[in-house]
Amino acid sequence: MSETIKAKKTRVGSVVSDSMDKSVVVKVEQTVRHKFYGKYIRRHVKYMADDPGNNCKVGDRVMIEECRPLSKRKRWRIRSIIEQAV
């Protein structure tokens, strides 16, 4: 019986807060089409992510991946920094 490894969920967003130690808040935006009117609406979700090296700064574009629960609100980890803020 072979075991298959599931791919972890990933999201791309921008860092909106880095005031905590080893943690950042990442805002992920998504455009959704309205069912009736057909207009596109922007929706966003904020995820608390683990940043063990304190490398991320506000404005950075990052990729986060799902992981085991690290604390009460942290279930995501920084996978990579795509673009650094100017």
Backbone bond lengths (Angstrom), bond angles and torsions (degrees), N, CA, C in turn:
res aa  C-N    CA-C-N  psi(-1)  N-CA   C-N-CA  omega(-1)  CA-C   N-CA-C  phi
1 M - - - 1.450 - - 1.520 109.26 -
2 S 1.309 116.34 116.06 1.466 119.74 -177.72 1.529 110.19 -90.29
3 E 1.316 115.21 140.69 1.456 120.94 178.66 1.524 109.23 -95.04
4 T 1.311 115.44 133.46 1.456 119.60 177.61 1.522 108.85 -101.82
5 I 1.326 115.62 139.16 1.459 121.19 179.23 1.518 107.63 -96.44
6 K 1.334 116.00 122.56 1.458 120.57 179.47 1.519 110.03 -77.88
7 A 1.309 115.20 141.95 1.463 119.95 176.07 1.521 108.71 -73.43
8 K 1.326 116.55 138.72 1.457 120.78 179.90 1.520 109.88 -78.37
9 K 1.333 115.97 148.21 1.456 120.69 177.84 1.517 109.33 -68.68
10 T 1.314 116.59 140.63 1.463 121.25 176.70 1.515 109.44 -128.64
11 R 1.320 115.52 151.28 1.459 122.70 176.69 1.523 107.97 -138.35
12 V 1.337 116.59 153.05 1.458 122.07 176.16 1.517 107.52 -118.10
13 G 1.333 116.38 129.80 1.456 120.48 -179.16 1.506 111.05 -157.29
14 S 1.336 115.75 -173.58 1.462 120.58 -179.53 1.523 109.87 -116.90
15 V 1.321 115.77 146.58 1.461 122.16 -178.69 1.530 108.59 -77.12
16 V 1.330 116.11 126.90 1.462 120.38 178.89 1.518 112.42 -109.31
17 S 1.332 118.44 -16.68 1.465 121.12 177.91 1.520 109.79 -150.83
18 D 1.334 115.99 134.34 1.466 120.99 175.86 1.524 110.78 -133.31
19 S 1.323 117.02 26.12 1.460 120.93 -174.56 1.529 112.88 -75.14
20 M 1.336 117.92 -14.04 1.461 121.20 -179.81 1.524 111.00 -90.22
21 D 1.325 115.80 161.76 1.461 121.20 178.05 1.529 108.64 -85.54
22 K 1.326 116.70 123.34 1.468 124.49 177.71 1.526 113.76 63.86
23 S 1.333 117.52 21.81 1.465 121.56 178.19 1.518 110.16 -143.50
24 V 1.319 116.36 148.53 1.464 122.42 174.91 1.522 108.61 -137.87
25 V 1.334 115.88 158.89 1.456 121.33 173.50 1.522 107.04 -108.30
26 V 1.336 116.35 125.84 1.458 122.69 -176.66 1.524 108.83 -113.85
27 K 1.345 115.88 128.46 1.459 121.42 178.63 1.525 108.62 -100.22
28 V 1.335 115.78 120.85 1.459 122.32 -179.51 1.527 107.92 -108.46
29 E 1.345 116.68 120.14 1.458 121.47 179.94 1.520 110.27 -101.18
30 Q 1.350 114.68 148.35 1.453 121.22 -178.07 1.519 107.81 -144.77
31 T 1.323 117.42 139.41 1.463 120.40 174.99 1.526 108.57 -100.24
32 V 1.336 115.05 130.69 1.460 121.95 -176.88 1.522 108.17 -124.67
33 R 1.299 117.00 139.18 1.460 121.52 178.03 1.524 109.50 -84.85
34 H 1.339 117.39 130.02 1.459 122.63 178.34 1.533 109.14 -68.40
35 K 1.328 116.05 135.11 1.467 119.90 -174.37 1.530 112.62 -62.01
36 F 1.326 117.77 -45.71 1.459 120.89 -174.48 1.521 112.73 -88.56
37 Y 1.331 117.03 -49.45 1.464 120.95 -173.32 1.528 113.61 -84.11
38 G 1.334 117.95 -22.54 1.455 120.61 178.49 1.515 114.24 80.99
39 K 1.332 117.01 -2.14 1.462 121.12 -179.92 1.530 109.36 -76.73
40 Y 1.328 115.85 145.77 1.457 120.13 178.41 1.518 109.85 -86.19
41 I 1.334 116.06 132.52 1.467 123.32 -177.58 1.520 108.07 -118.68
42 R 1.328 115.90 139.76 1.463 120.02 175.94 1.524 109.84 -90.21
43 R 1.303 115.80 127.15 1.465 122.00 176.31 1.522 107.18 -118.54
44 H 1.334 116.28 151.29 1.467 118.83 177.08 1.522 110.57 -139.98
45 V 1.330 114.70 153.18 1.457 123.45 176.58 1.515 106.76 -134.00
46 K 1.338 116.49 140.04 1.462 120.63 176.70 1.529 108.98 -104.36
47 Y 1.327 115.68 127.92 1.456 121.92 177.86 1.520 109.11 -113.80
48 M 1.335 116.47 140.62 1.450 121.16 173.63 1.528 106.82 -92.63
49 A 1.324 117.20 125.20 1.462 121.01 -173.86 1.524 110.90 -125.00
50 D 1.313 115.03 151.65 1.461 122.38 179.89 1.521 110.00 -84.16
51 D 1.328 116.00 130.19 1.467 123.11 178.26 1.527 107.60 -130.67
52 P 1.345 117.89 81.26 1.470 120.06 -171.47 1.526 114.90 -61.64
53 G 1.323 118.43 -27.79 1.461 120.13 -178.49 1.515 114.43 -94.95
54 N 1.327 118.12 1.75 1.471 123.17 -175.20 1.531 111.27 51.62
55 N 1.341 116.77 43.99 1.462 122.10 -177.49 1.524 113.25 -87.11
56 C 1.322 118.19 -26.28 1.462 122.09 -174.20 1.520 111.68 -82.34
57 K 1.319 115.14 142.59 1.464 122.81 176.18 1.526 108.24 -122.57
58 V 1.334 117.03 164.61 1.460 121.79 179.78 1.528 109.34 -61.96
59 G 1.327 116.50 131.63 1.458 121.60 179.65 1.519 114.17 98.95
60 D 1.326 118.10 -13.24 1.469 120.96 177.69 1.518 110.59 -66.62
61 R 1.331 116.36 143.92 1.467 121.91 173.62 1.517 106.71 -96.48
62 V 1.329 117.27 122.09 1.460 121.72 -172.67 1.521 111.48 -129.91
63 M 1.335 115.11 159.57 1.451 121.64 171.54 1.521 107.23 -109.77
64 I 1.337 116.33 129.10 1.460 120.74 178.65 1.516 109.06 -114.64
65 E 1.349 116.46 152.15 1.450 120.85 178.02 1.517 109.87 -129.80
66 E 1.303 114.43 151.77 1.450 121.73 -178.73 1.530 109.81 -69.04
67 C 1.333 116.73 145.21 1.460 120.71 177.00 1.530 108.76 -148.84
68 R 1.305 116.59 -177.04 1.463 120.74 178.13 1.523 109.32 -67.18
69 P 1.326 118.55 159.76 1.469 119.46 177.71 1.531 111.40 -62.42
70 L 1.328 116.17 123.73 1.461 121.20 -179.65 1.526 111.69 -98.25
71 S 1.324 116.77 -26.67 1.462 122.32 175.65 1.525 107.01 -157.61
72 K 1.328 116.73 -164.95 1.464 120.26 -177.00 1.524 112.18 -60.05
73 R 1.334 118.36 -41.35 1.462 122.07 -176.19 1.531 114.65 -114.54
74 K 1.332 118.46 -10.87 1.465 120.66 -176.32 1.529 111.64 -91.38
75 R 1.338 115.82 114.04 1.465 121.97 175.44 1.522 111.27 -129.80
76 W 1.322 117.85 11.09 1.461 123.13 -177.54 1.521 109.04 -129.75
77 R 1.342 116.38 153.61 1.464 122.60 179.69 1.524 108.31 -131.26
78 I 1.330 116.62 144.41 1.466 120.92 177.43 1.523 108.41 -69.77
79 R 1.340 115.58 122.80 1.460 120.14 178.31 1.520 110.35 -90.21
80 S 1.347 116.70 -46.95 1.462 119.87 179.37 1.520 109.95 -160.00
81 I 1.332 114.85 156.70 1.451 121.58 174.34 1.525 106.55 -96.94
82 I 1.331 116.39 115.68 1.461 120.82 -176.62 1.513 110.76 -79.89
83 E 1.339 115.74 -45.28 1.466 120.77 -176.21 1.522 108.90 -145.81
84 Q 1.322 116.88 129.63 1.465 120.10 -179.87 1.518 110.45 -87.84
85 A 1.328 116.05 148.32 1.469 121.60 179.18 1.514 109.61 -71.10
86 V 1.325 115.63 149.86 1.462 121.42 -179.38 1.506 110.40 -81.89
